[in-house]
Amino acid sequence: MKTTSILVGALAAVATAAPTAVEPRGNRDFSNFGNFGGINNFDFINQDLQYLSLVNSLDFGILAQLSSVNNFDVFQFNSLFSGNQFDLAAALQFQQISQLIQLGSLGAFNSLDLSGLLFNQLNFGVLQQDLFNFNLGGLVNQAVIPQVVAVIQGGGVFKE
């Protein structure tokens, strides 16, 4: 009984000493996390990708937190934020960011070092040369562009 009491007491001391403060998630000022100017401060130049990020309500504060706390290299996505392509490769990278943000918001990466997580190392061989250059922007109906711009500027509503 005495050994059990000592063990429980030691574990309780360790548990109370462990850091438990979790910073609340939501819209944040990215200046707290460092310089993200190299990736356009998480702002897409391409309006189609910017529209998708707004419609999907992506919280880039979580991505910034993964970068600063979990050592995730967000600069792997530099070409996505600073480029003006809306092709299949950009759509796949956008999906990767979306999944990272979703998993990060669930706390799946808490206390994990993500410095070894590399997305730009994927090699799809022949597909990468031909299929990835398929322009998805050509599939966007030009009649909805004013609505897309209105949503991006924050003053629009979705209309059929």
Buried (B, 14 or more C-beta within 10 A) or exposed (E): EEEEEEEEEEEEEEEEEEEEEEEEEEEBEBEEBEEBEEBBEBBBEBBBBBBBBBEEEBBBBBBBBBBBBBEBBBEBBBBBBBBEBBBBBBBBBBEBBBEBBBEBBEEEBEEEEBEEBEBEEEEEEEEEEEEBEEEBBEEBEEEEEEBBBBBBEEEBEEEE
